[in-house]
Amino acid sequence: ENSDALPFYEQAGKASPEKISALVKLHRLSAFQLANDEKITEAIEELEKARKLDPKNIYILNRLGEMHMSIETPDFNIAKELISKSIKLCPSSSESYISLGRIYRK
């Protein structure tokens, strides 16, 4: 289970703060767990922490966009901006195009 992995990533980040990937993974897993618990606002906060550490991570940008479409009052402008940024970074990401299509379906 993902929540079992969190302490290990947290420890890795403390042991080697320069190893940003462990901290990014920690925030991503925390966001995943929070989203599963339907705590979308808190999940967005975790992904924003990951984004600060790795601003060109297309997975993070795409998930943030998806979550902005899932909050109680969806913000499609922010979602579009984030997902468009992920497409600009990786034009071959089919997942990002699918997410962008969801915005236009709404």
C-alpha positions in Angstrom: 0.0 0.0 0.0 1.2 3.5 -0.8 0.9 4.8 2.7 3.3 2.2 3.9 6.0 3.7 1.6 5.7 7.3 2.9 8.0 6.9 6.0 10.8 5.5 3.8 10.6 8.4 1.3 10.4 10.9 4.2 13.5 9.4 5.8 15.4 9.4 2.4 14.6 13.1 2.1 15.9 13.8 5.6 19.0 11.8 5.1 19.9 13.4 1.8 18.1 16.7 1.3 19.9 17.1 -2.0 18.1 14.1 -3.3 15.0 16.0 -4.4 13.4 13.0 -6.2 12.7 11.3 -2.8 10.9 14.4 -1.6 9.0 14.8 -4.8 7.9 11.1 -4.5 6.9 11.7 -0.9 4.6 14.6 -1.9 3.2 12.7 -4.9 2.4 9.7 -2.7 0.9 11.9 0.0 -1.3 13.6 -2.7 -2.4 10.2 -4.0 -3.4 9.0 -0.6 -5.3 12.3 0.2 -7.1 12.1 -3.2 -8.1 8.6 -2.4 -9.5 9.9 0.9 -11.4 12.6 -1.2 -9.3 15.4 0.4 -8.6 17.0 -3.0 -7.6 20.5 -1.6 -5.0 18.9 0.6 -3.8 16.7 -2.3 -3.4 19.8 -4.4 -1.3 21.4 -1.6 1.0 18.3 -1.6 1.4 18.4 -5.4 2.2 22.1 -5.2 5.0 21.2 -2.8 6.3 18.6 -5.3 5.9 21.1 -8.2 8.2 23.6 -6.3 10.9 21.0 -6.1 10.4 19.7 -9.7 8.6 22.4 -11.8 9.0 20.6 -15.1 7.6 17.3 -14.0 4.8 16.6 -16.5 3.1 14.0 -14.2 2.8 16.6 -11.4 1.5 19.3 -13.8 -1.1 17.0 -15.3 -2.3 15.6 -11.9 -2.6 19.2 -10.6 -4.7 20.1 -13.6 -6.9 17.0 -13.1 -7.4 17.8 -9.4 -8.3 21.4 -10.2 -11.1 19.9 -12.3 -12.2 17.7 -9.4 -12.5 20.2 -6.6 -15.9 21.3 -5.4 -15.8 24.4 -7.5 -13.6 23.4 -10.5 -11.1 25.9 -11.8 -10.9 25.0 -15.5 -8.6 28.0 -16.3 -5.9 26.8 -13.8 -6.4 23.2 -15.0 -6.0 24.3 -18.7 -2.8 26.3 -17.8 -1.2 23.4 -15.9 -2.0 20.8 -18.5 -1.0 23.0 -21.4 2.3 23.5 -19.6 2.8 19.8 -19.4 2.1 19.4 -23.2 4.6 22.2 -23.9 7.2 20.3 -22.0 6.4 16.9 -23.5 4.3 17.1 -26.7 4.2 13.3 -26.9 2.3 12.9 -23.6 -1.0 11.4 -24.7 -2.3 11.5 -21.0 -1.9 15.3 -21.1 -4.0 15.6 -24.3 -6.7 13.4 -22.8 -6.8 15.6 -19.7 -7.0 18.7 -21.9 -9.9 17.1 -23.8 -11.7 16.6 -20.5 -11.6 20.4 -19.9 -13.2 21.1 -23.3 -15.9 18.5 -22.6 -17.0 20.4 -19.5 
